Amino acid sequence: MSKRKVKDVHRPIGECITQVCINLFSCSFDFQTHNSLHLLELLRRSAIQGESNSVLIVGPRGAGKTMLLQCVLRDLLQEKEAQKNLLQVHLNGLLQTDDRIALKEITRQLNLENVVGDKVFVSVQTEYYEQILENKTAEKSPGDRSSSRPVLFVLDEFDLFAHHKNQTLLYNLFDVSQSAQTPIAVVGVTCRLDVLELLEKRVKSRFSHRQIHLLSSFGFSEYLQTVRTQLSLPDDFPDRGFAQDWNSSVQTLCEDKSVEEALQRHFNSSKDFRSLHMLLMLCLSRLSVSKPSIKPADLLDASRLCLCDAKANMLHGLSILELCLIIAMKHLNDVYEGEPFNLQMVHNEFKKFLQRKSNSMYNFEQPVVMKAFEHLQQLELIRPVDGSSAKTQREFQLMRLMLDHSQIMEALQKYPQCPTDVKQWAMSAFG
């Protein structure tokens, strides 16, 4: 038997499916190659050469800030010298709500509770921060950066630390990074583009002003290519036959017109990587030994789950009167191009619909209509334009509709036993 035949091992289908799931869990989205190389080089200089640095990773939620940092740290720690030297402290502004809690967490992660003692919690001055770092990092001679272990501080929700009293934590971390006591790297992660404006002058002057901006600027073609890449198996997959069949099925899946339309809707709804990863994981959860590939129906069902609209579902539980008021608001939006409306305008629009009806099944008194209108406001399907309008009479308080055309039409199609004339009214161009 040739060596080539020995290498082509056919594994059980169940084991291959498990490996497919592991592969997707472990892979990362590669939209920020330049940024990852820049950040990797910055942290490598801190971990190996003992150089102090500070940098902010800025971008909207779901843009891949945390993923970028995790991938860079994973690559960095593959180097033996960095793995041996680098100490890490991870803080989160949602958890460490003041400097005292943050300082306790720093000592806990550095295992210095017994070394520093209780006095470190009495004050949060620079010398105590330096004492913490010196006790942990100094190995030979104090103050010698070449013989000190570098410390990486990762501050998630960095903007929340700027709200701490006097910004003492940020000031001391940046100040220590400029001193000769120990090499540290401070990496802040935030979604606030104006985060530097939150820093005090003394803190800002000690920050390096390095920023890495992650923006979701890619198009749908790149999004579709990412889906294909994430689902494809690598060349070194244990079962080559399964990998070839799988990759072929992924290619067919991505070329399917209905799948492309579903991915387009998902792309228009949210470009963040978390939602895309959730969509793909929902697809993989439908795999089984009897169905070892993803079918278009699987992705369509997963897309419907991900894009499940809470507001549209809420419309299914409304009364006929409340639904008619929503339709009247939709017509007003069409006529007045999105301008705000009030109850009186909505009621008048509803009366136009009633005038076309020979029966009186939709006739409601004014107090009943007002009660339904207030219920829609409680459900936050409509909201006041501003707070000052609360001083006016309820009938004339300006409101905005918080639903779009597609949500209303989808709810009408799924509304149980919705009258035909109501559907026709909703689909007409104007009331």
Buried (B, 14 or more C-beta within 10 A) or exposed (E): EEEEEEEEEEBEBEEBBEBBEEBBEEBBBBBBEEBBEBBBEBBBBBBBEBBBBBBBBBBBEBBBBBBBBEBBBEBBBEBEEBEEBBBBBBBBBEEBBBBBBBBBBBBEBBEBEEEBEEEBEEEBEBEBBBBBBBBBBBEEEBEBBEEBBBBBBBBBBBBBBBEBEEBBBBBBBBBBBBBEBBBBBBBBBBBBEEBBEBBEEEBBEBBBEBBBEBEBEBEEEEBBEBBBEBBBBEEEBBBBEBBEBBBEBBEBBBEBEEBBEBBEBBBEEBBBBBBBBBBBEBBBEBBEEEEBBBBBEBBBBBBEEBBEBEBBEBBBEBEBBBBBBBBBBBBBBBBEEEEBBBBBBBBEBBBEBBEEEEEEEBEBEEEEBBEBBEBBBEBEBBEBBEEEBEEEEEBEBBBBBBBEEEBBBBBBEEBEEBBEEBBEBBEEEEB
